[in-house]
Amino acid sequence: MLVRAYRLTDKLGIVILKSSAAFGQLSEVGVSRLAGTSWRIIGGVLGFIAALILGILRGVIRVFSVTLKLFGGGARRVSQQATGAVGASTSTMMARRAARAEMTAKVTEDPLRVQNRTLSALFVLVLAALIGVVLWATNPARQSPNLNTLADLGNGSSLSVTNAPLDSTGIPVLGSTAVPTATLLPQVLEARGSIAYVAHENGQTDIWALSIGNRTPIRLTNSPADERDPSWSPDGTKLAYASRQDGNWEIYIDDLVSGTTKRMTYDLSFQGSPHWSPDGKFLTYESYQGNNLDIYVVPVDGSQPALRVTNNPAPDFSPAWSPVNNGRSLAFVSWRDGNQDIYIFSLDNPTDAASVNITNTPDRQEDHPAWSPDGKYIAYSALDEGIEKVFVKDVANSQAPAQVITRGRTPAWSPDGSSLISVVDSQEGSQFVATPFTSAGNTTLVVGTAEEADSPVWTGRPLPSALVSSGGLPSGVPKSLYVEQVGSPDKNGHYGLGTLSNVVVSRSEFYLSDTVNDSFNALRQKTLQVAGWDFLGKLDDAFWSFLPTPRLPDAGEDRRNWYYTGRAFGITRNLIAGFPQQIELVREDIGVDTYWRVFVRVSDDAAPGELGEPLRQMPWDMLSRNSNDIQAYDAGGRLKTEIPSGYYIDFTQLASDYGWGRVPAGSDWRANVNGINYWLFEKTDGLSWYDAMLQLYSNSELGGFAATPVPIPPTAQTQP
């Protein structure tokens, strides 16, 4: 028995020594490959292995001690029996041998021996498993799991990274190895989820979506027709929007989980601005029927026809459904009191007379109402003192002044009501920014777009993983709306003039610079397509001749006029007269300048809803300045008292798509009719007036318009 015990301990010692040697070699290799947190991993594993080996050795020593005692007692008893057996008979000897064999068998199968062998095998298995753990933990090829977007972090993930890089706003920048975490998002964005918005690109509007915390939006629509006015369903799985993909403006619902689209309205008139009821069973929207814009409600399941909610003669639009009180209230915008205000309509008392004006600001035109998730506030935007601002109104205390939250337009609430997202425009495009409402903090950039964008809506639900993985729809936007075919300049570097075919120009010549004439021709054809008549087939002005004698501008017109460069045209001014007027002007005071947005009435031969859309903004009555109204004369006109009926296109936006920008009115426009400039459009391509003139003329030909060096006094030249 002593021999067997010795062999067992000897084998156990060999196993321990070999395992220790192997582990030592592994540690040397691992140490050379690990850095940072890997040392802490090895230290913990070494401590655990050392404690486990010591515990097993203590157990083996106890088992060995018990075995020795048991074997020693059995040996003494066998010795006494052998001494008393001297001189006994052969039969007695045989009996004793049998007894000794029985005793030996019992000792051989002692349970302590079996347990000892089991512990030895278990020790070997545990040690092998620990070696495997160390190899796995120290493998340099092993990488942390990466996420395609941050949407997955909002779905229960607890991944963390200690060195994720941040941009200037505090939002983590996605890289190849750093995995941003939920804790890295600024507080203003902690509600997470997703936003949808509208982007205007190359004359087409589409709907995009973005996971909060990500900077890579995905395209949700790509029809050649326009899609806009997105609205999330309460559960965040569906998106309602307006589109003219079937010819006229209708309401549609996209199921982002199944990828299916459902058309909700079937009417030849205009439909737009859908918004969900809080239970997800109904949609409210605006519809132009009977030459009037009103609010309607329709069940999503199509079980009933749409119900008209408002019937005031003034236009009602931009509805928003209250998220509380079982959705018994609707907010909307109306001109019923002579200016553009926000009203609340109760479904418990569905009469226009019971609607409550909660803004009531005669000098400010509010739009885009949005309820807070708790139903206590309504956010909206308006142009105020030349700046677009976001306001918040306490619904229960409508007499209290609204709070100015930030600059921007078309606001939307975060799912928890702690912040607002809005759009701020710049020369670089549009930026979506989040501003805290319930706590202190800084406005944070969510995402920026090179295109003009608006109408953000925010849901607490992440975008479907399948949609994110797909990367969204491919672009359906044309790469370019036109191709400017510019001829080669002459030996002096000058470009020629291009003839405007079949265009009547009443006050000047029918030319434009060869560098811009193709864009004008493309704009003319597009206007004919969307308005139904050749609006640009007749102009007041195009190219003004500079040589041999410059045409002198009228009083109030700029001496350095862009007509000279061949990069400007003037629409027919007298289209503001007549009935119905062929163009309507909406005044926009931006900064210190006054601009005009030109709306062109579509052809009367077009079917209702086929072209254009109804007006929502009150036009400026330019002709009233010539009436006997002293106040209108001093103010350069006044707002009209009614919004004209019919359908219109936004020509200012359309011209901008083709590179032609509007011009601000002159500082004396109220008194000088030649400085109003609503008719004037220019395509500068970033050139100064003088550089644009050098494309047509030499420096000597510009005469007094040429830039001359400023002489330096002799005393200044000698100074060090």
Secondary structure, 3 states (H helix, E strand, C coil): CHHHHHHHHHHHHHHHHHHHHHHHHHHHHHHHHCCCHHHHHHHHHHHHHHHHHHHHHHHHHHHHHHHHHHHHHHHHHHHHHHHCCCCCCHHHHHHHHHHHHHHHHHHHCCHHHHHHHHHHHHHHHHHHHHHHHHHHHCCCCCCCCCCCCHHHHHHCCCCCCCCCCECCCCCECCCCCCCCCHHHCCHHHCCCCEEEEEEEECCEEEEEEEECCCCCCEECCCCCCCEEEEEECCCCCEEEEEECCCCCCEEEEEECCCCEEEECCCCCCEEEEEEECCCCCEEEEEEEECCEEEEEEEECCCCCCCEECCCCCCCEEEEEECCCHHHCEEEEEECCCCCCEEEEEECCCCCHHHCEECCCCCCCCEEEEEECCCCCEEEEEEEECCEEEEEEEEHHHCCCCCEEEEECEEEEECCCCCEEEEEEEECCEEEEEEEECCCCCCCEEEEEECCEEEEEEEECCCCCHHHHHHCECCCCCCCCCCCCCCCCCCCCCCCCEEECCCCEECCCECEEECCCHHHHHHHHHHHHHHHCCCHHHEEEECECCCCCCCCCCCCCCCCCCHHHHCCEEEECHHHHCCCCCCEEEEEEEECCEEEEEEEEECCCCCCCCCCCECCCCCCEEHHHHHCCCHHHHHHCCEECCCCCCCCEEEHHHHHHHCCCEECCCCCCCCCCHHHCCCCEEECCCCCCHHHHHHCCCCCCCCHHHCCCCCCCCHHHHHCC
